[in-house]
Amino acid sequence: MNDEERRVAGTAVRREVLGAAHVDRAIESATPLTEEFQDLITRYAWGEIWTRPGLDQRTRRILVLGTLVALGRWEEFRMHVRAAVVEGRFTPGDLREIALQQMIYCGVPAANTAFEAIREVLNEMR
């Protein structure tokens, strides 16, 4: 795959995973400072990694959510929770299981914050 093919494939997967509105906002808000970053994540993260055949999208979403809990990246976690519910059809029960699993490996405080973030996102979506 060349860069343009990765860009096209990455844009398509990024829209599937995060939703078209989110991707459109990210692209439209790009500035001369951030446009190369947006292109790089579209080609590499989305076009090269998320398109690989080794894992399905659901598994990749679970890994991303768990990693974001481990890293304490709560803004990004909230975004991926919202996308998992809307685009990935995750249930509150699915999200609960991810937070409980992470509690064992990342600690109770991380899981506590994850549950709070999940609750907030689900309430915002009502």
Phi and psi in radians as a Rosetta constraint file:
Dihedral C 1 N 2 CA 2 C 2 CIRCULARHARMONIC -1.625 0.35
Dihedral N 2 CA 2 C 2 N 3 CIRCULARHARMONIC 3.089 0.35
Dihedral C 2 N 3 CA 3 C 3 CIRCULARHARMONIC -1.039 0.35
Dihedral N 3 CA 3 C 3 N 4 CIRCULARHARMONIC -0.704 0.35
Dihedral C 3 N 4 CA 4 C 4 CIRCULARHARMONIC -1.167 0.35
Dihedral N 4 CA 4 C 4 N 5 CIRCULARHARMONIC -0.709 0.35
Dihedral C 4 N 5 CA 5 C 5 CIRCULARHARMONIC -1.122 0.35
Dihedral N 5 CA 5 C 5 N 6 CIRCULARHARMONIC -0.701 0.35
Dihedral C 5 N 6 CA 6 C 6 CIRCULARHARMONIC -1.118 0.35
Dihedral N 6 CA 6 C 6 N 7 CIRCULARHARMONIC -0.701 0.35
Dihedral C 6 N 7 CA 7 C 7 CIRCULARHARMONIC -1.086 0.35
Dihedral N 7 CA 7 C 7 N 8 CIRCULARHARMONIC -0.797 0.35
Dihedral C 7 N 8 CA 8 C 8 CIRCULARHARMONIC -1.140 0.35
Dihedral N 8 CA 8 C 8 N 9 CIRCULARHARMONIC -0.840 0.35
Dihedral C 8 N 9 CA 9 C 9 CIRCULARHARMONIC -1.120 0.35
Dihedral N 9 CA 9 C 9 N 10 CIRCULARHARMONIC -0.729 0.35
Dihedral C 9 N 10 CA 10 C 10 CIRCULARHARMONIC -1.121 0.35
Dihedral N 10 CA 10 C 10 N 11 CIRCULARHARMONIC -0.713 0.35
Dihedral C 10 N 11 CA 11 C 11 CIRCULARHARMONIC -1.097 0.35
Dihedral N 11 CA 11 C 11 N 12 CIRCULARHARMONIC -0.736 0.35
Dihedral C 11 N 12 CA 12 C 12 CIRCULARHARMONIC -1.105 0.35
Dihedral N 12 CA 12 C 12 N 13 CIRCULARHARMONIC -0.815 0.35
Dihedral C 12 N 13 CA 13 C 13 CIRCULARHARMONIC -1.191 0.35
Dihedral N 13 CA 13 C 13 N 14 CIRCULARHARMONIC -0.713 0.35
Dihedral C 13 N 14 CA 14 C 14 CIRCULARHARMONIC -1.019 0.35
Dihedral N 14 CA 14 C 14 N 15 CIRCULARHARMONIC -0.724 0.35
Dihedral C 14 N 15 CA 15 C 15 CIRCULARHARMONIC -1.147 0.35
Dihedral N 15 CA 15 C 15 N 16 CIRCULARHARMONIC -0.703 0.35
Dihedral C 15 N 16 CA 16 C 16 CIRCULARHARMONIC -1.077 0.35
Dihedral N 16 CA 16 C 16 N 17 CIRCULARHARMONIC -0.758 0.35
Dihedral C 16 N 17 CA 17 C 17 CIRCULARHARMONIC -1.398 0.35
Dihedral N 17 CA 17 C 17 N 18 CIRCULARHARMONIC -0.803 0.35
Dihedral C 17 N 18 CA 18 C 18 CIRCULARHARMONIC -1.759 0.35
Dihedral N 18 CA 18 C 18 N 19 CIRCULARHARMONIC -0.257 0.35
Dihedral C 18 N 19 CA 19 C 19 CIRCULARHARMONIC 1.658 0.35
Dihedral N 19 CA 19 C 19 N 20 CIRCULARHARMONIC 2.509 0.35
Dihedral C 19 N 20 CA 20 C 20 CIRCULARHARMONIC -1.073 0.35
Dihedral N 20 CA 20 C 20 N 21 CIRCULARHARMONIC -0.697 0.35
Dihedral C 20 N 21 CA 21 C 21 CIRCULARHARMONIC -1.066 0.35
Dihedral N 21 CA 21 C 21 N 22 CIRCULARHARMONIC -0.757 0.35
Dihedral C 21 N 22 CA 22 C 22 CIRCULARHARMONIC -1.097 0.35
Dihedral N 22 CA 22 C 22 N 23 CIRCULARHARMONIC -0.814 0.35
Dihedral C 22 N 23 CA 23 C 23 CIRCULARHARMONIC -1.125 0.35
Dihedral N 23 CA 23 C 23 N 24 CIRCULARHARMONIC -0.736 0.35
Dihedral C 23 N 24 CA 24 C 24 CIRCULARHARMONIC -1.041 0.35
Dihedral N 24 CA 24 C 24 N 25 CIRCULARHARMONIC -0.754 0.35
Dihedral C 24 N 25 CA 25 C 25 CIRCULARHARMONIC -1.088 0.35
Dihedral N 25 CA 25 C 25 N 26 CIRCULARHARMONIC -0.747 0.35
Dihedral C 25 N 26 CA 26 C 26 CIRCULARHARMONIC -1.112 0.35
Dihedral N 26 CA 26 C 26 N 27 CIRCULARHARMONIC -0.740 0.35
Dihedral C 26 N 27 CA 27 C 27 CIRCULARHARMONIC -1.222 0.35
Dihedral N 27 CA 27 C 27 N 28 CIRCULARHARMONIC -0.782 0.35
Dihedral C 27 N 28 CA 28 C 28 CIRCULARHARMONIC -1.156 0.35
Dihedral N 28 CA 28 C 28 N 29 CIRCULARHARMONIC -0.512 0.35
Dihedral C 28 N 29 CA 29 C 29 CIRCULARHARMONIC -1.563 0.35
Dihedral N 29 CA 29 C 29 N 30 CIRCULARHARMONIC 0.023 0.35
Dihedral C 29 N 30 CA 30 C 30 CIRCULARHARMONIC -1.107 0.35
Dihedral N 30 CA 30 C 30 N 31 CIRCULARHARMONIC 2.494 0.35
Dihedral C 30 N 31 CA 31 C 31 CIRCULARHARMONIC -2.110 0.35
Dihedral N 31 CA 31 C 31 N 32 CIRCULARHARMONIC 3.008 0.35
Dihedral C 31 N 32 CA 32 C 32 CIRCULARHARMONIC -0.944 0.35
Dihedral N 32 CA 32 C 32 N 33 CIRCULARHARMONIC -0.524 0.35
Dihedral C 32 N 33 CA 33 C 33 CIRCULARHARMONIC -1.223 0.35
Dihedral N 33 CA 33 C 33 N 34 CIRCULARHARMONIC -0.676 0.35
Dihedral C 33 N 34 CA 34 C 34 CIRCULARHARMONIC -1.876 0.35
Dihedral N 34 CA 34 C 34 N 35 CIRCULARHARMONIC -0.119 0.35
Dihedral C 34 N 35 CA 35 C 35 CIRCULARHARMONIC -1.108 0.35
Dihedral N 35 CA 35 C 35 N 36 CIRCULARHARMONIC -0.648 0.35
Dihedral C 35 N 36 CA 36 C 36 CIRCULARHARMONIC -1.173 0.35
Dihedral N 36 CA 36 C 36 N 37 CIRCULARHARMONIC -0.647 0.35
Dihedral C 36 N 37 CA 37 C 37 CIRCULARHARMONIC -1.082 0.35
Dihedral N 37 CA 37 C 37 N 38 CIRCULARHARMONIC -0.818 0.35
Dihedral C 37 N 38 CA 38 C 38 CIRCULARHARMONIC -1.038 0.35
Dihedral N 38 CA 38 C 38 N 39 CIRCULARHARMONIC -0.752 0.35
Dihedral C 38 N 39 CA 39 C 39 CIRCULARHARMONIC -1.132 0.35
Dihedral N 39 CA 39 C 39 N 40 CIRCULARHARMONIC -0.737 0.35
Dihedral C 39 N 40 CA 40 C 40 CIRCULARHARMONIC -1.094 0.35
Dihedral N 40 CA 40 C 40 N 41 CIRCULARHARMONIC -0.825 0.35
Dihedral C 40 N 41 CA 41 C 41 CIRCULARHARMONIC -1.185 0.35
Dihedral N 41 CA 41 C 41 N 42 CIRCULARHARMONIC -0.575 0.35
Dihedral C 41 N 42 CA 42 C 42 CIRCULARHARMONIC -1.130 0.35
Dihedral N 42 CA 42 C 42 N 43 CIRCULARHARMONIC -0.819 0.35
Dihedral C 42 N 43 CA 43 C 43 CIRCULARHARMONIC -1.259 0.35
Dihedral N 43 CA 43 C 43 N 44 CIRCULARHARMONIC -0.788 0.35
Dihedral C 43 N 44 CA 44 C 44 CIRCULARHARMONIC -1.521 0.35
Dihedral N 44 CA 44 C 44 N 45 CIRCULARHARMONIC -1.072 0.35
Dihedral C 44 N 45 CA 45 C 45 CIRCULARHARMONIC -1.092 0.35
Dihedral N 45 CA 45 C 45 N 46 CIRCULARHARMONIC -0.863 0.35
Dihedral C 45 N 46 CA 46 C 46 CIRCULARHARMONIC -1.526 0.35
Dihedral N 46 CA 46 C 46 N 47 CIRCULARHARMONIC -0.729 0.35
Dihedral C 46 N 47 CA 47 C 47 CIRCULARHARMONIC -1.444 0.35
Dihedral N 47 CA 47 C 47 N 48 CIRCULARHARMONIC -0.453 0.35
Dihedral C 47 N 48 CA 48 C 48 CIRCULARHARMONIC -1.803 0.35
Dihedral N 48 CA 48 C 48 N 49 CIRCULARHARMONIC -0.792 0.35
Dihedral C 48 N 49 CA 49 C 49 CIRCULARHARMONIC -1.551 0.35
Dihedral N 49 CA 49 C 49 N 50 CIRCULARHARMONIC -0.949 0.35
Dihedral C 49 N 50 CA 50 C 50 CIRCULARHARMONIC -1.152 0.35
Dihedral N 50 CA 50 C 50 N 51 CIRCULARHARMONIC -0.301 0.35
Dihedral C 50 N 51 CA 51 C 51 CIRCULARHARMONIC -1.611 0.35
Dihedral N 51 CA 51 C 51 N 52 CIRCULARHARMONIC -0.064 0.35
Dihedral C 51 N 52 CA 52 C 52 CIRCULARHARMONIC -1.122 0.35
Dihedral N 52 CA 52 C 52 N 53 CIRCULARHARMONIC 2.565 0.35
Dihedral C 52 N 53 CA 53 C 53 CIRCULARHARMONIC -1.410 0.35
Dihedral N 53 CA 53 C 53 N 54 CIRCULARHARMONIC -0.149 0.35
Dihedral C 53 N 54 CA 54 C 54 CIRCULARHARMONIC -1.191 0.35
Dihedral N 54 CA 54 C 54 N 55 CIRCULARHARMONIC -0.494 0.35
Dihedral C 54 N 55 CA 55 C 55 CIRCULARHARMONIC -2.324 0.35
Dihedral N 55 CA 55 C 55 N 56 CIRCULARHARMONIC 2.523 0.35
Dihedral C 55 N 56 CA 56 C 56 CIRCULARHARMONIC -1.410 0.35
Dihedral N 56 CA 56 C 56 N 57 CIRCULARHARMONIC 2.937 0.35
Dihedral C 56 N 57 CA 57 C 57 CIRCULARHARMONIC -1.077 0.35
Dihedral N 57 CA 57 C 57 N 58 CIRCULARHARMONIC -0.652 0.35
Dihedral C 57 N 58 CA 58 C 58 CIRCULARHARMONIC -1.065 0.35
Dihedral N 58 CA 58 C 58 N 59 CIRCULARHARMONIC -0.806 0.35
Dihedral C 58 N 59 CA 59 C 59 CIRCULARHARMONIC -1.089 0.35
Dihedral N 59 CA 59 C 59 N 60 CIRCULARHARMONIC -0.756 0.35
Dihedral C 59 N 60 CA 60 C 60 CIRCULARHARMONIC -1.075 0.35
Dihedral N 60 CA 60 C 60 N 61 CIRCULARHARMONIC -0.704 0.35
Dihedral C 60 N 61 CA 61 C 61 CIRCULARHARMONIC -1.072 0.35
Dihedral N 61 CA 61 C 61 N 62 CIRCULARHARMONIC -0.770 0.35
Dihedral C 61 N 62 CA 62 C 62 CIRCULARHARMONIC -1.066 0.35
Dihedral N 62 CA 62 C 62 N 63 CIRCULARHARMONIC -0.772 0.35
Dihedral C 62 N 63 CA 63 C 63 CIRCULARHARMONIC -1.086 0.35
Dihedral N 63 CA 63 C 63 N 64 CIRCULARHARMONIC -0.736 0.35
Dihedral C 63 N 64 CA 64 C 64 CIRCULARHARMONIC -1.107 0.35
Dihedral N 64 CA 64 C 64 N 65 CIRCULARHARMONIC -0.828 0.35
Dihedral C 64 N 65 CA 65 C 65 CIRCULARHARMONIC -1.052 0.35
Dihedral N 65 CA 65 C 65 N 66 CIRCULARHARMONIC -0.796 0.35
Dihedral C 65 N 66 CA 66 C 66 CIRCULARHARMONIC -1.114 0.35
Dihedral N 66 CA 66 C 66 N 67 CIRCULARHARMONIC -0.698 0.35
Dihedral C 66 N 67 CA 67 C 67 CIRCULARHARMONIC -1.157 0.35
Dihedral N 67 CA 67 C 67 N 68 CIRCULARHARMONIC -0.712 0.35
Dihedral C 67 N 68 CA 68 C 68 CIRCULARHARMONIC -1.137 0.35
Dihedral N 68 CA 68 C 68 N 69 CIRCULARHARMONIC -0.616 0.35
Dihedral C 68 N 69 CA 69 C 69 CIRCULARHARMONIC -1.095 0.35
Dihedral N 69 CA 69 C 69 N 70 CIRCULARHARMONIC -0.841 0.35
Dihedral C 69 N 70 CA 70 C 70 CIRCULARHARMONIC -1.048 0.35
Dihedral N 70 CA 70 C 70 N 71 CIRCULARHARMONIC -0.631 0.35
Dihedral C 70 N 71 CA 71 C 71 CIRCULARHARMONIC -1.530 0.35
Dihedral N 71 CA 71 C 71 N 72 CIRCULARHARMONIC -0.192 0.35
Dihedral C 71 N 72 CA 72 C 72 CIRCULARHARMONIC 1.194 0.35
Dihedral N 72 CA 72 C 72 N 73 CIRCULARHARMONIC 0.575 0.35
Dihedral C 72 N 73 CA 73 C 73 CIRCULARHARMONIC -1.631 0.35
Dihedral N 73 CA 73 C 73 N 74 CIRCULARHARMONIC 1.347 0.35
Dihedral C 73 N 74 CA 74 C 74 CIRCULARHARMONIC -1.257 0.35
Dihedral N 74 CA 74 C 74 N 75 CIRCULARHARMONIC -0.569 0.35
Dihedral C 74 N 75 CA 75 C 75 CIRCULARHARMONIC -1.139 0.35
Dihedral N 75 CA 75 C 75 N 76 CIRCULARHARMONIC -0.812 0.35
Dihedral C 75 N 76 CA 76 C 76 CIRCULARHARMONIC -1.167 0.35
Dihedral N 76 CA 76 C 76 N 77 CIRCULARHARMONIC -0.648 0.35
Dihedral C 76 N 77 CA 77 C 77 CIRCULARHARMONIC -1.035 0.35
Dihedral N 77 CA 77 C 77 N 78 CIRCULARHARMONIC -0.836 0.35
Dihedral C 77 N 78 CA 78 C 78 CIRCULARHARMONIC -1.025 0.35
Dihedral N 78 CA 78 C 78 N 79 CIRCULARHARMONIC -0.749 0.35
Dihedral C 78 N 79 CA 79 C 79 CIRCULARHARMONIC -1.059 0.35
Dihedral N 79 CA 79 C 79 N 80 CIRCULARHARMONIC -0.759 0.35
Dihedral C 79 N 80 CA 80 C 80 CIRCULARHARMONIC -1.298 0.35
Dihedral N 80 CA 80 C 80 N 81 CIRCULARHARMONIC -0.510 0.35
Dihedral C 80 N 81 CA 81 C 81 CIRCULARHARMONIC -1.094 0.35
Dihedral N 81 CA 81 C 81 N 82 CIRCULARHARMONIC -0.859 0.35
Dihedral C 81 N 82 CA 82 C 82 CIRCULARHARMONIC -1.013 0.35
Dihedral N 82 CA 82 C 82 N 83 CIRCULARHARMONIC -0.808 0.35
Dihedral C 82 N 83 CA 83 C 83 CIRCULARHARMONIC -1.139 0.35
Dihedral N 83 CA 83 C 83 N 84 CIRCULARHARMONIC -0.660 0.35
Dihedral C 83 N 84 CA 84 C 84 CIRCULARHARMONIC -1.108 0.35
Dihedral N 84 CA 84 C 84 N 85 CIRCULARHARMONIC -0.664 0.35
Dihedral C 84 N 85 CA 85 C 85 CIRCULARHARMONIC -1.267 0.35
Dihedral N 85 CA 85 C 85 N 86 CIRCULARHARMONIC -0.880 0.35
Dihedral C 85 N 86 CA 86 C 86 CIRCULARHARMONIC -1.319 0.35
Dihedral N 86 CA 86 C 86 N 87 CIRCULARHARMONIC -0.928 0.35
Dihedral C 86 N 87 CA 87 C 87 CIRCULARHARMONIC -1.571 0.35
Dihedral N 87 CA 87 C 87 N 88 CIRCULARHARMONIC -0.555 0.35
Dihedral C 87 N 88 CA 88 C 88 CIRCULARHARMONIC -1.722 0.35
Dihedral N 88 CA 88 C 88 N 89 CIRCULARHARMONIC -0.081 0.35
Dihedral C 88 N 89 CA 89 C 89 CIRCULARHARMONIC 1.023 0.35
Dihedral N 89 CA 89 C 89 N 90 CIRCULARHARMONIC 0.612 0.35
Dihedral C 89 N 90 CA 90 C 90 CIRCULARHARMONIC -1.299 0.35
Dihedral N 90 CA 90 C 90 N 91 CIRCULARHARMONIC 2.557 0.35
Dihedral C 90 N 91 CA 91 C 91 CIRCULARHARMONIC -1.723 0.35
Dihedral N 91 CA 91 C 91 N 92 CIRCULARHARMONIC 2.865 0.35
Dihedral C 91 N 92 CA 92 C 92 CIRCULARHARMONIC -0.958 0.35
Dihedral N 92 CA 92 C 92 N 93 CIRCULARHARMONIC -0.617 0.35
Dihedral C 92 N 93 CA 93 C 93 CIRCULARHARMONIC -1.107 0.35
Dihedral N 93 CA 93 C 93 N 94 CIRCULARHARMONIC -0.684 0.35
Dihedral C 93 N 94 CA 94 C 94 CIRCULARHARMONIC -1.064 0.35
Dihedral N 94 CA 94 C 94 N 95 CIRCULARHARMONIC -0.796 0.35
Dihedral C 94 N 95 CA 95 C 95 CIRCULARHARMONIC -1.143 0.35
Dihedral N 95 CA 95 C 95 N 96 CIRCULARHARMONIC -0.671 0.35
Dihedral C 95 N 96 CA 96 C 96 CIRCULARHARMONIC -1.031 0.35
Dihedral N 96 CA 96 C 96 N 97 CIRCULARHARMONIC -0.790 0.35
Dihedral C 96 N 97 CA 97 C 97 CIRCULARHARMONIC -1.113 0.35
Dihedral N 97 CA 97 C 97 N 98 CIRCULARHARMONIC -0.661 0.35
Dihedral C 97 N 98 CA 98 C 98 CIRCULARHARMONIC -1.117 0.35
Dihedral N 98 CA 98 C 98 N 99 CIRCULARHARMONIC -0.801 0.35
Dihedral C 98 N 99 CA 99 C 99 CIRCULARHARMONIC -1.121 0.35
Dihedral N 99 CA 99 C 99 N 100 CIRCULARHARMONIC -0.703 0.35
Dihedral C 99 N 100 CA 100 C 100 CIRCULARHARMONIC -1.142 0.35
Dihedral N 100 CA 100 C 100 N 101 CIRCULARHARMONIC -0.724 0.35
Dihedral C 100 N 101 CA 101 C 101 CIRCULARHARMONIC -1.062 0.35
Dihedral N 101 CA 101 C 101 N 102 CIRCULARHARMONIC -0.746 0.35
Dihedral C 101 N 102 CA 102 C 102 CIRCULARHARMONIC -1.221 0.35
Dihedral N 102 CA 102 C 102 N 103 CIRCULARHARMONIC -0.470 0.35
Dihedral C 102 N 103 CA 103 C 103 CIRCULARHARMONIC -0.990 0.35
Dihedral N 103 CA 103 C 103 N 104 CIRCULARHARMONIC -0.702 0.35
Dihedral C 103 N 104 CA 104 C 104 CIRCULARHARMONIC -1.168 0.35
Dihedral N 104 CA 104 C 104 N 105 CIRCULARHARMONIC -0.706 0.35
Dihedral C 104 N 105 CA 105 C 105 CIRCULARHARMONIC -1.699 0.35
Dihedral N 105 CA 105 C 105 N 106 CIRCULARHARMONIC -0.385 0.35
Dihedral C 105 N 106 CA 106 C 106 CIRCULARHARMONIC -1.971 0.35
Dihedral N 106 CA 106 C 106 N 107 CIRCULARHARMONIC -0.274 0.35
Dihedral C 106 N 107 CA 107 C 107 CIRCULARHARMONIC 1.864 0.35
Dihedral N 107 CA 107 C 107 N 108 CIRCULARHARMONIC 2.760 0.35
Dihedral C 107 N 108 CA 108 C 108 CIRCULARHARMONIC -1.094 0.35
Dihedral N 108 CA 108 C 108 N 109 CIRCULARHARMONIC -0.756 0.35
Dihedral C 108 N 109 CA 109 C 109 CIRCULARHARMONIC -1.037 0.35
Dihedral N 109 CA 109 C 109 N 110 CIRCULARHARMONIC -0.696 0.35
Dihedral C 109 N 110 CA 110 C 110 CIRCULARHARMONIC -1.127 0.35
Dihedral N 110 CA 110 C 110 N 111 CIRCULARHARMONIC -0.764 0.35
Dihedral C 110 N 111 CA 111 C 111 CIRCULARHARMONIC -1.148 0.35
Dihedral N 111 CA 111 C 111 N 112 CIRCULARHARMONIC -0.676 0.35
Dihedral C 111 N 112 CA 112 C 112 CIRCULARHARMONIC -1.027 0.35
Dihedral N 112 CA 112 C 112 N 113 CIRCULARHARMONIC -0.802 0.35
Dihedral C 112 N 113 CA 113 C 113 CIRCULARHARMONIC -1.164 0.35
Dihedral N 113 CA 113 C 113 N 114 CIRCULARHARMONIC -0.673 0.35
Dihedral C 113 N 114 CA 114 C 114 CIRCULARHARMONIC -1.073 0.35
Dihedral N 114 CA 114 C 114 N 115 CIRCULARHARMONIC -0.792 0.35
Dihedral C 114 N 115 CA 115 C 115 CIRCULARHARMONIC -1.073 0.35
Dihedral N 115 CA 115 C 115 N 116 CIRCULARHARMONIC -0.711 0.35
Dihedral C 115 N 116 CA 116 C 116 CIRCULARHARMONIC -1.114 0.35
Dihedral N 116 CA 116 C 116 N 117 CIRCULARHARMONIC -0.763 0.35
Dihedral C 116 N 117 CA 117 C 117 CIRCULARHARMONIC -1.126 0.35
Dihedral N 117 CA 117 C 117 N 118 CIRCULARHARMONIC -0.738 0.35
Dihedral C 117 N 118 CA 118 C 118 CIRCULARHARMONIC -1.068 0.35
Dihedral N 118 CA 118 C 118 N 119 CIRCULARHARMONIC -0.807 0.35
Dihedral C 118 N 119 CA 119 C 119 CIRCULARHARMONIC -1.022 0.35
Dihedral N 119 CA 119 C 119 N 120 CIRCULARHARMONIC -0.799 0.35
Dihedral C 119 N 120 CA 120 C 120 CIRCULARHARMONIC -1.065 0.35
Dihedral N 120 CA 120 C 120 N 121 CIRCULARHARMONIC -0.813 0.35
Dihedral C 120 N 121 CA 121 C 121 CIRCULARHARMONIC -1.093 0.35
Dihedral N 121 CA 121 C 121 N 122 CIRCULARHARMONIC -0.806 0.35
Dihedral C 121 N 122 CA 122 C 122 CIRCULARHARMONIC -1.095 0.35
Dihedral N 122 CA 122 C 122 N 123 CIRCULARHARMONIC -0.683 0.35
Dihedral C 122 N 123 CA 123 C 123 CIRCULARHARMONIC -1.147 0.35
Dihedral N 123 CA 123 C 123 N 124 CIRCULARHARMONIC -0.698 0.35
Dihedral C 123 N 124 CA 124 C 124 CIRCULARHARMONIC -1.103 0.35
Dihedral N 124 CA 124 C 124 N 125 CIRCULARHARMONIC -0.529 0.35
Dihedral C 124 N 125 CA 125 C 125 CIRCULARHARMONIC -1.427 0.35
Dihedral N 125 CA 125 C 125 N 126 CIRCULARHARMONIC -0.179 0.35
